[in-house]
Amino acid sequence: MKNKIPNCNEEERENIKKLKLSIKYGVISFLVIWTSWVFIDVTNSEKVEIATMDMDKLFNVIRNISISFILPSLFAGLIIGFVFYFYIFPRRTRN
């Protein structure tokens, strides 16, 4: 089970493990940032009355707001993933 990747030494396996973990952290941070921005923007919007809105209109508003926040959240998730891969994980292995 340990030898999932043939023809790789221990250092390459460790790099692949770090890459997978940093991608996981980047995706999780993307999702957290994106959902929090959408939630905050929908609840704080003065032009949107959530309590009196029917479901179709509410889903359209949430969809439009969520589409507008995908790109900034993606950049933030990428930056967080790169920070983990290039800064935090190498520093952790040095100590």
mmCIF file as gemmi writes it, N, C-alpha and C atoms, coordinates in Angstrom:
data_model
loop_
_atom_site.group_PDB
_atom_site.id
_atom_site.type_symbol
_atom_site.label_atom_id
_atom_site.label_alt_id
_atom_site.label_comp_id
_atom_site.label_asym_id
_atom_site.label_entity_id
_atom_site.label_seq_id
_atom_site.pdbx_PDB_ins_code
_atom_site.Cartn_x
_atom_site.Cartn_y
_atom_site.Cartn_z
_atom_site.occupancy
_atom_site.B_iso_or_equiv
_atom_site.pdbx_formal_charge
_atom_site.auth_seq_id
_atom_site.auth_asym_id
_atom_site.pdbx_PDB_model_num
ATOM 1 N N . MET Axp A 1 ? 0.815 -1.187 0 1 0 ? 1 A 1
ATOM 2 C CA . MET Axp A 1 ? 0 0 0 1 0 ? 1 A 1
ATOM 3 C C . MET Axp A 1 ? 0.865 1.26 0 1 0 ? 1 A 1
ATOM 4 N N . LYS Axp A 2 ? 2.027 1.17 0.623 1 0 ? 2 A 1
ATOM 5 C CA . LYS Axp A 2 ? 2.891 2.331 0.725 1 0 ? 2 A 1
ATOM 6 C C . LYS Axp A 2 ? 3.48 2.716 -0.629 1 0 ? 2 A 1
ATOM 7 N N . ASN Axp A 3 ? 3.693 1.752 -1.492 1 0 ? 3 A 1
ATOM 8 C CA . ASN Axp A 3 ? 4.329 1.997 -2.778 1 0 ? 3 A 1
ATOM 9 C C . ASN Axp A 3 ? 3.27 2.226 -3.852 1 0 ? 3 A 1
ATOM 10 N N . LYS Axp A 4 ? 2.472 3.267 -3.717 1 0 ? 4 A 1
ATOM 11 C CA . LYS Axp A 4 ? 1.445 3.583 -4.699 1 0 ? 4 A 1
ATOM 12 C C . LYS Axp A 4 ? 2.047 4.13 -5.981 1 0 ? 4 A 1
ATOM 13 N N . ILE Axp A 5 ? 3.139 4.867 -5.865 1 0 ? 5 A 1
ATOM 14 C CA . ILE Axp A 5 ? 3.776 5.481 -7.023 1 0 ? 5 A 1
ATOM 15 C C . ILE Axp A 5 ? 5.063 4.716 -7.311 1 0 ? 5 A 1
ATOM 16 N N . PRO Axp A 6 ? 5.072 3.908 -8.37 1 0 ? 6 A 1
ATOM 17 C CA . PRO Axp A 6 ? 6.294 3.163 -8.663 1 0 ? 6 A 1
ATOM 18 C C . PRO Axp A 6 ? 7.386 4.084 -9.205 1 0 ? 6 A 1
ATOM 19 N N . ASN Axp A 7 ? 8.61 3.64 -9.079 1 0 ? 7 A 1
ATOM 20 C CA . ASN Axp A 7 ? 9.788 4.351 -9.584 1 0 ? 7 A 1
ATOM 21 C C . ASN Axp A 7 ? 9.974 5.727 -8.951 1 0 ? 7 A 1
ATOM 22 N N . CYS Axp A 8 ? 9.568 5.884 -7.716 1 0 ? 8 A 1
ATOM 23 C CA . CYS Axp A 8 ? 9.767 7.141 -6.99 1 0 ? 8 A 1
ATOM 24 C C . CYS Axp A 8 ? 10.523 6.855 -5.704 1 0 ? 8 A 1
ATOM 25 N N . ASN Axp A 9 ? 11.436 7.742 -5.417 1 0 ? 9 A 1
ATOM 26 C CA . ASN Axp A 9 ? 12.132 7.596 -4.143 1 0 ? 9 A 1
ATOM 27 C C . ASN Axp A 9 ? 11.342 8.303 -3.044 1 0 ? 9 A 1
ATOM 28 N N . GLU Axp A 10 ? 11.843 8.247 -1.852 1 0 ? 10 A 1
ATOM 29 C CA . GLU Axp A 10 ? 11.117 8.781 -0.696 1 0 ? 10 A 1
ATOM 30 C C . GLU Axp A 10 ? 10.941 10.295 -0.774 1 0 ? 10 A 1
ATOM 31 N N . GLU Axp A 11 ? 11.92 11.001 -1.31 1 0 ? 11 A 1
ATOM 32 C CA . GLU Axp A 11 ? 11.834 12.459 -1.414 1 0 ? 11 A 1
ATOM 33 C C . GLU Axp A 11 ? 10.742 12.878 -2.401 1 0 ? 11 A 1
ATOM 34 N N . GLU Axp A 12 ? 10.649 12.178 -3.526 1 0 ? 12 A 1
ATOM 35 C CA . GLU Axp A 12 ? 9.601 12.493 -4.499 1 0 ? 12 A 1
ATOM 36 C C . GLU Axp A 12 ? 8.216 12.197 -3.939 1 0 ? 12 A 1
ATOM 37 N N . ARG Axp A 13 ? 8.094 11.116 -3.184 1 0 ? 13 A 1
ATOM 38 C CA . ARG Axp A 13 ? 6.811 10.81 -2.542 1 0 ? 13 A 1
ATOM 39 C C . ARG Axp A 13 ? 6.431 11.899 -1.545 1 0 ? 13 A 1
ATOM 40 N N . GLU Axp A 14 ? 7.415 12.382 -0.822 1 0 ? 14 A 1
ATOM 41 C CA . GLU Axp A 14 ? 7.155 13.446 0.156 1 0 ? 14 A 1
ATOM 42 C C . GLU Axp A 14 ? 6.731 14.733 -0.547 1 0 ? 14 A 1
ATOM 43 N N . ASN Axp A 15 ? 7.344 15.061 -1.688 1 0 ? 15 A 1
ATOM 44 C CA . ASN Axp A 15 ? 6.951 16.246 -2.448 1 0 ? 15 A 1
ATOM 45 C C . ASN Axp A 15 ? 5.535 16.117 -2.996 1 0 ? 15 A 1
ATOM 46 N N . ILE Axp A 16 ? 5.178 14.926 -3.474 1 0 ? 16 A 1
ATOM 47 C CA . ILE Axp A 16 ? 3.821 14.698 -3.976 1 0 ? 16 A 1
ATOM 48 C C . ILE Axp A 16 ? 2.814 14.808 -2.842 1 0 ? 16 A 1
ATOM 49 N N . LYS Axp A 17 ? 3.177 14.306 -1.683 1 0 ? 17 A 1
ATOM 50 C CA . LYS Axp A 17 ? 2.303 14.4 -0.511 1 0 ? 17 A 1
ATOM 51 C C . LYS Axp A 17 ? 2.094 15.857 -0.106 1 0 ? 17 A 1
ATOM 52 N N . LYS Axp A 18 ? 3.168 16.658 -0.127 1 0 ? 18 A 1
ATOM 53 C CA . LYS Axp A 18 ? 3.055 18.078 0.195 1 0 ? 18 A 1
ATOM 54 C C . LYS Axp A 18 ? 2.195 18.813 -0.826 1 0 ? 18 A 1
ATOM 55 N N . LEU Axp A 19 ? 2.357 18.473 -2.112 1 0 ? 19 A 1
ATOM 56 C CA . LEU Axp A 19 ? 1.574 19.103 -3.158 1 0 ? 19 A 1
ATOM 57 C C . LEU Axp A 19 ? 0.089 18.796 -2.994 1 0 ? 19 A 1
ATOM 58 N N . LYS Axp A 20 ? -0.24 17.544 -2.723 1 0 ? 20 A 1
ATOM 59 C CA . LYS Axp A 20 ? -1.639 17.172 -2.515 1 0 ? 20 A 1
ATOM 60 C C . LYS Axp A 20 ? -2.231 17.889 -1.309 1 0 ? 20 A 1
ATOM 61 N N . LEU Axp A 21 ? -1.471 17.99 -0.246 1 0 ? 21 A 1
ATOM 62 C CA . LEU Axp A 21 ? -1.957 18.655 0.957 1 0 ? 21 A 1
ATOM 63 C C . LEU Axp A 21 ? -2.13 20.154 0.732 1 0 ? 21 A 1
ATOM 64 N N . SER Axp A 22 ? -1.215 20.777 -0.006 1 0 ? 22 A 1
ATOM 65 C CA . SER Axp A 22 ? -1.359 22.212 -0.272 1 0 ? 22 A 1
ATOM 66 C C . SER Axp A 22 ? -2.529 22.473 -1.209 1 0 ? 22 A 1
ATOM 67 N N . ILE Axp A 23 ? -2.797 21.588 -2.164 1 0 ? 23 A 1
ATOM 68 C CA . ILE Axp A 23 ? -3.976 21.727 -3.024 1 0 ? 23 A 1
ATOM 69 C C . ILE Axp A 23 ? -5.246 21.591 -2.187 1 0 ? 23 A 1
ATOM 70 N N . LYS Axp A 24 ? -5.237 20.661 -1.261 1 0 ? 24 A 1
ATOM 71 C CA . LYS Axp A 24 ? -6.386 20.48 -0.377 1 0 ? 24 A 1
ATOM 72 C C . LYS Axp A 24 ? -6.628 21.734 0.458 1 0 ? 24 A 1
ATOM 73 N N . TYR Axp A 25 ? -5.579 22.314 1.036 1 0 ? 25 A 1
ATOM 74 C CA . TYR Axp A 25 ? -5.73 23.536 1.811 1 0 ? 25 A 1
ATOM 75 C C . TYR Axp A 25 ? -6.207 24.692 0.935 1 0 ? 25 A 1
ATOM 76 N N . GLY Axp A 26 ? -5.706 24.774 -0.284 1 0 ? 26 A 1
ATOM 77 C CA . GLY Axp A 26 ? -6.137 25.828 -1.199 1 0 ? 26 A 1
ATOM 78 C C . GLY Axp A 26 ? -7.606 25.707 -1.562 1 0 ? 26 A 1
ATOM 79 N N . VAL Axp A 27 ? -8.072 24.484 -1.825 1 0 ? 27 A 1
ATOM 80 C CA . VAL Axp A 27 ? -9.482 24.278 -2.168 1 0 ? 27 A 1
ATOM 81 C C . VAL Axp A 27 ? -10.379 24.577 -0.971 1 0 ? 27 A 1
ATOM 82 N N . ILE Axp A 28 ? -9.971 24.135 0.201 1 0 ? 28 A 1
ATOM 83 C CA . ILE Axp A 28 ? -10.775 24.405 1.398 1 0 ? 28 A 1
ATOM 84 C C . ILE Axp A 28 ? -10.837 25.905 1.679 1 0 ? 28 A 1
ATOM 85 N N . SER Axp A 29 ? -9.717 26.599 1.534 1 0 ? 29 A 1
ATOM 86 C CA . SER Axp A 29 ? -9.735 28.043 1.774 1 0 ? 29 A 1
ATOM 87 C C . SER Axp A 29 ? -10.562 28.763 0.713 1 0 ? 29 A 1
ATOM 88 N N . PHE Axp A 30 ? -10.514 28.303 -0.546 1 0 ? 30 A 1
ATOM 89 C CA . PHE Axp A 30 ? -11.365 28.866 -1.594 1 0 ? 30 A 1
ATOM 90 C C . PHE Axp A 30 ? -12.829 28.733 -1.216 1 0 ? 30 A 1
ATOM 91 N N . LEU Axp A 31 ? -13.231 27.552 -0.791 1 0 ? 31 A 1
ATOM 92 C CA . LEU Axp A 31 ? -14.633 27.329 -0.442 1 0 ? 31 A 1
ATOM 93 C C . LEU Axp A 31 ? -15.067 28.167 0.758 1 0 ? 31 A 1
ATOM 94 N N . VAL Axp A 32 ? -14.203 28.276 1.757 1 0 ? 32 A 1
ATOM 95 C CA . VAL Axp A 32 ? -14.544 29.068 2.937 1 0 ? 32 A 1
ATOM 96 C C . VAL Axp A 32 ? -14.669 30.546 2.579 1 0 ? 32 A 1
ATOM 97 N N . ILE Axp A 33 ? -13.722 31.061 1.825 1 0 ? 33 A 1
ATOM 98 C CA . ILE Axp A 33 ? -13.756 32.475 1.442 1 0 ? 33 A 1
ATOM 99 C C . ILE Axp A 33 ? -14.955 32.756 0.545 1 0 ? 33 A 1
ATOM 100 N N . TRP Axp A 34 ? -15.205 31.899 -0.412 1 0 ? 34 A 1
ATOM 101 C CA . TRP Axp A 34 ? -16.301 32.101 -1.353 1 0 ? 34 A 1
ATOM 102 C C . TRP Axp A 34 ? -17.661 32.063 -0.658 1 0 ? 34 A 1
ATOM 103 N N . THR Axp A 35 ? -17.885 31.062 0.191 1 0 ? 35 A 1
ATOM 104 C CA . THR Axp A 35 ? -19.178 30.978 0.864 1 0 ? 35 A 1
ATOM 105 C C . THR Axp A 35 ? -19.376 32.12 1.858 1 0 ? 35 A 1
ATOM 106 N N . SER Axp A 36 ? -18.316 32.534 2.536 1 0 ? 36 A 1
ATOM 107 C CA . SER Axp A 36 ? -18.478 33.639 3.477 1 0 ? 36 A 1
ATOM 108 C C . SER Axp A 36 ? -18.768 34.946 2.746 1 0 ? 36 A 1
ATOM 109 N N . TRP Axp A 37 ? -18.102 35.198 1.61 1 0 ? 37 A 1
ATOM 110 C CA . TRP Axp A 37 ? -18.381 36.41 0.837 1 0 ? 37 A 1
ATOM 111 C C . TRP Axp A 37 ? -19.81 36.41 0.31 1 0 ? 37 A 1
ATOM 112 N N . VAL Axp A 38 ? -20.261 35.276 -0.198 1 0 ? 38 A 1
ATOM 113 C CA . VAL Axp A 38 ? -21.624 35.198 -0.721 1 0 ? 38 A 1
ATOM 114 C C . VAL Axp A 38 ? -22.628 35.404 0.405 1 0 ? 38 A 1
ATOM 115 N N . PHE Axp A 39 ? -22.421 34.748 1.526 1 0 ? 39 A 1
ATOM 116 C CA . PHE Axp A 39 ? -23.345 34.879 2.654 1 0 ? 39 A 1
ATOM 117 C C . PHE Axp A 39 ? -23.401 36.311 3.162 1 0 ? 39 A 1
ATOM 118 N N . ILE Axp A 40 ? -22.24 36.94 3.322 1 0 ? 40 A 1
ATOM 119 C CA . ILE Axp A 40 ? -22.197 38.313 3.826 1 0 ? 40 A 1
ATOM 120 C C . ILE Axp A 40 ? -22.832 39.272 2.83 1 0 ? 40 A 1
ATOM 121 N N . ASP Axp A 41 ? -22.554 39.094 1.546 1 0 ? 41 A 1
ATOM 122 C CA . ASP Axp A 41 ? -23.095 40.009 0.549 1 0 ? 41 A 1
ATOM 123 C C . ASP Axp A 41 ? -24.606 39.855 0.405 1 0 ? 41 A 1
ATOM 124 N N . VAL Axp A 42 ? -25.103 38.638 0.476 1 0 ? 42 A 1
ATOM 125 C CA . VAL Axp A 42 ? -26.546 38.433 0.367 1 0 ? 42 A 1
ATOM 126 C C . VAL Axp A 42 ? -27.271 38.985 1.595 1 0 ? 42 A 1
ATOM 127 N N . THR Axp A 43 ? -26.724 38.778 2.771 1 0 ? 43 A 1
ATOM 128 C CA . THR Axp A 43 ? -27.409 39.248 3.977 1 0 ? 43 A 1
ATOM 129 C C . THR Axp A 43 ? -27.281 40.745 4.183 1 0 ? 43 A 1
ATOM 130 N N . ASN Axp A 44 ? -26.211 41.367 3.705 1 0 ? 44 A 1
ATOM 131 C CA . ASN Axp A 44 ? -26.016 42.802 3.916 1 0 ? 44 A 1
ATOM 132 C C . ASN Axp A 44 ? -26.533 43.66 2.773 1 0 ? 44 A 1
ATOM 133 N N . SER Axp A 45 ? -27.013 43.058 1.729 1 0 ? 45 A 1
ATOM 134 C CA . SER Axp A 45 ? -27.491 43.821 0.593 1 0 ? 45 A 1
ATOM 135 C C . SER Axp A 45 ? -28.793 44.53 0.96 1 0 ? 45 A 1
ATOM 136 N N . GLU Axp A 46 ? -28.807 45.839 0.804 1 0 ? 46 A 1
ATOM 137 C CA . GLU Axp A 46 ? -29.988 46.616 1.159 1 0 ? 46 A 1
ATOM 138 C C . GLU Axp A 46 ? -31.079 46.52 0.105 1 0 ? 46 A 1
ATOM 139 N N . LYS Axp A 47 ? -30.701 46.271 -1.127 1 0 ? 47 A 1
ATOM 140 C CA . LYS Axp A 47 ? -31.705 46.213 -2.195 1 0 ? 47 A 1
ATOM 141 C C . LYS Axp A 47 ? -32.417 44.864 -2.247 1 0 ? 47 A 1
ATOM 142 N N . VAL Axp A 48 ? -31.917 43.885 -1.519 1 0 ? 48 A 1
ATOM 143 C CA . VAL Axp A 48 ? -32.5 42.555 -1.54 1 0 ? 48 A 1
ATOM 144 C C . VAL Axp A 48 ? -33.24 42.321 -0.226 1 0 ? 48 A 1
ATOM 145 N N . GLU Axp A 49 ? -34.507 42.077 -0.317 1 0 ? 49 A 1
ATOM 146 C CA . GLU Axp A 49 ? -35.325 41.736 0.848 1 0 ? 49 A 1
ATOM 147 C C . GLU Axp A 49 ? -35.515 40.223 0.848 1 0 ? 49 A 1
ATOM 148 N N . ILE Axp A 50 ? -34.711 39.521 1.621 1 0 ? 50 A 1
ATOM 149 C CA . ILE Axp A 50 ? -34.713 38.06 1.599 1 0 ? 50 A 1
ATOM 150 C C . ILE Axp A 50 ? -36.014 37.498 2.163 1 0 ? 50 A 1
ATOM 151 N N . ALA Axp A 51 ? -36.553 38.121 3.166 1 0 ? 51 A 1
ATOM 152 C CA . ALA Axp A 51 ? -37.743 37.577 3.824 1 0 ? 51 A 1
ATOM 153 C C . ALA Axp A 51 ? -38.972 37.615 2.921 1 0 ? 51 A 1
ATOM 154 N N . THR Axp A 52 ? -39.065 38.605 2.051 1 0 ? 52 A 1
ATOM 155 C CA . THR Axp A 52 ? -40.251 38.732 1.2 1 0 ? 52 A 1
ATOM 156 C C . THR Axp A 52 ? -40.031 38.22 -0.214 1 0 ? 52 A 1
ATOM 157 N N . MET Axp A 53 ? -38.909 37.611 -0.473 1 0 ? 53 A 1
ATOM 158 C CA . MET Axp A 53 ? -38.569 37.178 -1.822 1 0 ? 53 A 1
ATOM 159 C C . MET Axp A 53 ? -39.009 35.733 -2.056 1 0 ? 53 A 1
ATOM 160 N N . ASP Axp A 54 ? -39.531 35.455 -3.257 1 0 ? 54 A 1
ATOM 161 C CA . ASP Axp A 54 ? -39.853 34.07 -3.569 1 0 ? 54 A 1
ATOM 162 C C . ASP Axp A 54 ? -38.584 33.298 -3.911 1 0 ? 54 A 1
ATOM 163 N N . MET Axp A 55 ? -38.683 31.991 -3.901 1 0 ? 55 A 1
ATOM 164 C CA . MET Axp A 55 ? -37.499 31.118 -3.988 1 0 ? 55 A 1
ATOM 165 C C . MET Axp A 55 ? -36.756 31.257 -5.315 1 0 ? 55 A 1
ATOM 166 N N . ASP Axp A 56 ? -37.465 31.395 -6.415 1 0 ? 56 A 1
ATOM 167 C CA . ASP Axp A 56 ? -36.783 31.516 -7.705 1 0 ? 56 A 1
ATOM 168 C C . ASP Axp A 56 ? -35.921 32.777 -7.772 1 0 ? 56 A 1
ATOM 169 N N . LYS Axp A 57 ? -36.471 33.87 -7.305 1 0 ? 57 A 1
ATOM 170 C CA . LYS Axp A 57 ? -35.71 35.122 -7.313 1 0 ? 57 A 1
ATOM 171 C C . LYS Axp A 57 ? -34.532 35.056 -6.345 1 0 ? 57 A 1
ATOM 172 N N . LEU Axp A 58 ? -34.738 34.42 -5.194 1 0 ? 58 A 1
ATOM 173 C CA . LEU Axp A 58 ? -33.663 34.278 -4.224 1 0 ? 58 A 1
ATOM 174 C C . LEU Axp A 58 ? -32.51 33.45 -4.79 1 0 ? 58 A 1
ATOM 175 N N . PHE Axp A 59 ? -32.813 32.345 -5.464 1 0 ? 59 A 1
ATOM 176 C CA . PHE Axp A 59 ? -31.759 31.537 -6.08 1 0 ? 59 A 1
ATOM 177 C C . PHE Axp A 59 ? -31.041 32.3 -7.183 1 0 ? 59 A 1
ATOM 178 N N . ASN Axp A 60 ? -31.753 33.119 -7.941 1 0 ? 60 A 1
ATOM 179 C CA . ASN Axp A 60 ? -31.108 33.929 -8.977 1 0 ? 60 A 1
ATOM 180 C C . ASN Axp A 60 ? -30.168 34.969 -8.366 1 0 ? 60 A 1
ATOM 181 N N . VAL Axp A 61 ? -30.59 35.585 -7.287 1 0 ? 61 A 1
ATOM 182 C CA . VAL Axp A 61 ? -29.733 36.571 -6.615 1 0 ? 61 A 1
ATOM 183 C C . VAL Axp A 61 ? -28.485 35.898 -6.066 1 0 ? 61 A 1
ATOM 184 N N . ILE Axp A 62 ? -28.643 34.768 -5.397 1 0 ? 62 A 1
ATOM 185 C CA . ILE Axp A 62 ? -27.49 34.045 -4.839 1 0 ? 62 A 1
ATOM 186 C C . ILE Axp A 62 ? -26.566 33.573 -5.955 1 0 ? 62 A 1
ATOM 187 N N . ARG Axp A 63 ? -27.127 33.091 -7.058 1 0 ? 63 A 1
ATOM 188 C CA . ARG Axp A 63 ? -26.299 32.643 -8.186 1 0 ? 63 A 1
ATOM 189 C C . ARG Axp A 63 ? -25.502 33.798 -8.77 1 0 ? 63 A 1
ATOM 190 N N . ASN Axp A 64 ? -26.132 34.94 -8.98 1 0 ? 64 A 1
ATOM 191 C CA . ASN Axp A 64 ? -25.429 36.091 -9.554 1 0 ? 64 A 1
ATOM 192 C C . ASN Axp A 64 ? -24.33 36.606 -8.625 1 0 ? 64 A 1
ATOM 193 N N . ILE Axp A 65 ? -24.612 36.649 -7.337 1 0 ? 65 A 1
ATOM 194 C CA . ILE Axp A 65 ? -23.604 37.103 -6.377 1 0 ? 65 A 1
ATOM 195 C C . ILE Axp A 65 ? -22.462 36.102 -6.291 1 0 ? 65 A 1
ATOM 196 N N . SER Axp A 66 ? -22.78 34.802 -6.282 1 0 ? 66 A 1
ATOM 197 C CA . SER Axp A 66 ? -21.724 33.801 -6.168 1 0 ? 66 A 1
ATOM 198 C C . SER Axp A 66 ? -20.835 33.765 -7.393 1 0 ? 66 A 1
ATOM 199 N N . ILE Axp A 67 ? -21.398 34.004 -8.571 1 0 ? 67 A 1
ATOM 200 C CA . ILE Axp A 67 ? -20.578 34.051 -9.789 1 0 ? 67 A 1
ATOM 201 C C . ILE Axp A 67 ? -19.618 35.234 -9.735 1 0 ? 67 A 1
ATOM 202 N N . SER Axp A 68 ? -20.058 36.35 -9.178 1 0 ? 68 A 1
ATOM 203 C CA . SER Axp A 68 ? -19.187 37.525 -9.131 1 0 ? 68 A 1
ATOM 204 C C . SER Axp A 68 ? -18.032 37.357 -8.146 1 0 ? 68 A 1
ATOM 205 N N . PHE Axp A 69 ? -18.151 36.432 -7.182 1 0 ? 69 A 1
ATOM 206 C CA . PHE Axp A 69 ? -17.092 36.251 -6.192 1 0 ? 69 A 1
ATOM 207 C C . PHE Axp A 69 ? -16.209 35.035 -6.454 1 0 ? 69 A 1
ATOM 208 N N . ILE Axp A 70 ? -16.408 34.324 -7.545 1 0 ? 70 A 1
ATOM 209 C CA . ILE Axp A 70 ? -15.591 33.136 -7.805 1 0 ? 70 A 1
ATOM 210 C C . ILE Axp A 70 ? -14.135 33.51 -8.082 1 0 ? 70 A 1
ATOM 211 N N . LEU Axp A 71 ? -13.9 34.483 -8.938 1 0 ? 71 A 1
ATOM 212 C CA . LEU Axp A 71 ? -12.533 34.826 -9.321 1 0 ? 71 A 1
ATOM 213 C C . LEU Axp A 71 ? -11.692 35.352 -8.156 1 0 ? 71 A 1
ATOM 214 N N . PRO Axp A 72 ? -12.174 36.305 -7.353 1 0 ? 72 A 1
ATOM 215 C CA . PRO Axp A 72 ? -11.347 36.728 -6.208 1 0 ? 72 A 1
ATOM 216 C C . PRO Axp A 72 ? -11.102 35.609 -5.206 1 0 ? 72 A 1
ATOM 217 N N . SER Axp A 73 ? -12.086 34.749 -5 1 0 ? 73 A 1
ATOM 218 C CA . SER Axp A 73 ? -11.902 33.629 -4.076 1 0 ? 73 A 1
ATOM 219 C C . SER Axp A 73 ? -10.895 32.63 -4.628 1 0 ? 73 A 1
ATOM 220 N N . LEU Axp A 74 ? -10.909 32.437 -5.934 1 0 ? 74 A 1
ATOM 221 C CA . LEU Axp A 74 ? -9.955 31.526 -6.559 1 0 ? 74 A 1
ATOM 222 C C . LEU Axp A 74 ? -8.528 32.024 -6.383 1 0 ? 74 A 1
ATOM 223 N N . PHE Axp A 75 ? -8.304 33.322 -6.585 1 0 ? 75 A 1
ATOM 224 C CA . PHE Axp A 75 ? -6.97 33.883 -6.386 1 0 ? 75 A 1
ATOM 225 C C . PHE Axp A 75 ? -6.517 33.757 -4.938 1 0 ? 75 A 1
ATOM 226 N N . ALA Axp A 76 ? -7.423 34.008 -4.007 1 0 ? 76 A 1
ATOM 227 C CA . ALA Axp A 76 ? -7.073 33.883 -2.591 1 0 ? 76 A 1
ATOM 228 C C . ALA Axp A 76 ? -6.739 32.431 -2.243 1 0 ? 76 A 1
ATOM 229 N N . GLY Axp A 77 ? -7.502 31.48 -2.765 1 0 ? 77 A 1
ATOM 230 C CA . GLY Axp A 77 ? -7.216 30.069 -2.525 1 0 ? 77 A 1
ATOM 231 C C . GLY Axp A 77 ? -5.881 29.642 -3.121 1 0 ? 77 A 1
ATOM 232 N N . LEU Axp A 78 ? -5.57 30.136 -4.321 1 0 ? 78 A 1
ATOM 233 C CA . LEU Axp A 78 ? -4.275 29.826 -4.936 1 0 ? 78 A 1
ATOM 234 C C . LEU Axp A 78 ? -3.119 30.381 -4.108 1 0 ? 78 A 1
ATOM 235 N N . ILE Axp A 79 ? -3.27 31.596 -3.641 1 0 ? 79 A 1
ATOM 236 C CA . ILE Axp A 79 ? -2.212 32.206 -2.834 1 0 ? 79 A 1
ATOM 237 C C . ILE Axp A 79 ? -2 31.422 -1.548 1 0 ? 79 A 1
ATOM 238 N N . ILE Axp A 80 ? -3.076 31.028 -0.9 1 0 ? 80 A 1
ATOM 239 C CA . ILE Axp A 80 ? -2.954 30.25 0.332 1 0 ? 80 A 1
ATOM 240 C C . ILE Axp A 80 ? -2.311 28.899 0.06 1 0 ? 80 A 1
ATOM 241 N N . GLY Axp A 81 ? -2.675 28.245 -1.037 1 0 ? 81 A 1
ATOM 242 C CA . GLY Axp A 81 ? -2.046 26.972 -1.4 1 0 ? 81 A 1
ATOM 243 C C . GLY Axp A 81 ? -0.566 27.12 -1.682 1 0 ? 81 A 1
ATOM 244 N N . PHE Axp A 82 ? -0.184 28.187 -2.411 1 0 ? 82 A 1
ATOM 245 C CA . PHE Axp A 82 ? 1.227 28.427 -2.693 1 0 ? 82 A 1
ATOM 246 C C . PHE Axp A 82 ? 2.014 28.73 -1.422 1 0 ? 82 A 1
ATOM 247 N N . VAL Axp A 83 ? 1.41 29.469 -0.507 1 0 ? 83 A 1
ATOM 248 C CA . VAL Axp A 83 ? 2.098 29.779 0.753 1 0 ? 83 A 1
ATOM 249 C C . VAL Axp A 83 ? 2.366 28.494 1.525 1 0 ? 83 A 1
ATOM 250 N N . PHE Axp A 84 ? 1.388 27.596 1.566 1 0 ? 84 A 1
ATOM 251 C CA . PHE Axp A 84 ? 1.614 26.332 2.265 1 0 ? 84 A 1
ATOM 252 C C . PHE Axp A 84 ? 2.697 25.512 1.572 1 0 ? 84 A 1
ATOM 253 N N . TYR Axp A 85 ? 2.674 25.446 0.231 1 0 ? 85 A 1
ATOM 254 C CA . TYR Axp A 85 ? 3.612 24.586 -0.482 1 0 ? 85 A 1
ATOM 255 C C . TYR Axp A 85 ? 5.035 25.133 -0.448 1 0 ? 85 A 1
ATOM 256 N N . PHE Axp A 86 ? 5.181 26.441 -0.666 1 0 ? 86 A 1
ATOM 257 C CA . PHE Axp A 86 ? 6.525 27.004 -0.797 1 0 ? 86 A 1
ATOM 258 C C . PHE Axp A 86 ? 7.105 27.555 0.499 1 0 ? 86 A 1
ATOM 259 N N . TYR Axp A 87 ? 6.266 27.845 1.507 1 0 ? 87 A 1
ATOM 260 C CA . TYR Axp A 87 ? 6.803 28.465 2.71 1 0 ? 87 A 1
ATOM 261 C C . TYR Axp A 87 ? 6.603 27.613 3.969 1 0 ? 87 A 1
ATOM 262 N N . ILE Axp A 88 ? 5.38 27.203 4.23 1 0 ? 88 A 1
ATOM 263 C CA . ILE Axp A 88 ? 5.1 26.53 5.496 1 0 ? 88 A 1
ATOM 264 C C . ILE Axp A 88 ? 5.641 25.111 5.525 1 0 ? 88 A 1
ATOM 265 N N . PHE Axp A 89 ? 5.394 24.328 4.462 1 0 ? 89 A 1
ATOM 266 C CA . PHE Axp A 89 ? 5.868 22.946 4.477 1 0 ? 89 A 1
ATOM 267 C C . PHE Axp A 89 ? 7.388 22.839 4.447 1 0 ? 89 A 1
ATOM 268 N N . PRO Axp A 90 ? 8.132 23.61 3.635 1 0 ? 90 A 1
ATOM 269 C CA . PRO Axp A 90 ? 9.596 23.535 3.727 1 0 ? 90 A 1
ATOM 270 C C . PRO Axp A 90 ? 10.14 23.979 5.082 1 0 ? 90 A 1
ATOM 271 N N . ARG Axp A 91 ? 9.51 24.961 5.677 1 0 ? 91 A 1
ATOM 272 C CA . ARG Axp A 91 ? 9.963 25.421 6.976 1 0 ? 91 A 1
ATOM 273 C C . ARG Axp A 91 ? 9.705 24.358 8.056 1 0 ? 91 A 1
ATOM 274 N N . ARG Axp A 92 ? 8.603 23.637 7.916 1 0 ? 92 A 1
ATOM 275 C CA . ARG Axp A 92 ? 8.266 22.579 8.871 1 0 ? 92 A 1
ATOM 276 C C . ARG Axp A 92 ? 9.267 21.43 8.771 1 0 ? 92 A 1
ATOM 277 N N . THR Axp A 93 ? 9.742 21.122 7.578 1 0 ? 93 A 1
ATOM 278 C CA . THR Axp A 93 ? 10.693 20.009 7.429 1 0 ? 93 A 1
ATOM 279 C C . THR Axp A 93 ? 12.096 20.391 7.89 1 0 ? 93 A 1
ATOM 280 N N . ARG Axp A 94 ? 12.429 21.689 7.852 1 0 ? 94 A 1
ATOM 281 C CA . ARG Axp A 94 ? 13.745 22.132 8.334 1 0 ? 94 A 1
ATOM 282 C C . ARG Axp A 94 ? 13.86 22.021 9.838 1 0 ? 94 A 1
ATOM 283 N N . ASN Axp A 95 ? 12.773 22.237 10.544 1 0 ? 95 A 1
ATOM 284 C CA . ASN Axp A 95 ? 12.804 22.21 12.024 1 0 ? 95 A 1
ATOM 285 C C . ASN Axp A 95 ? 12.785 20.853 12.56 1 0 ? 95 A 1
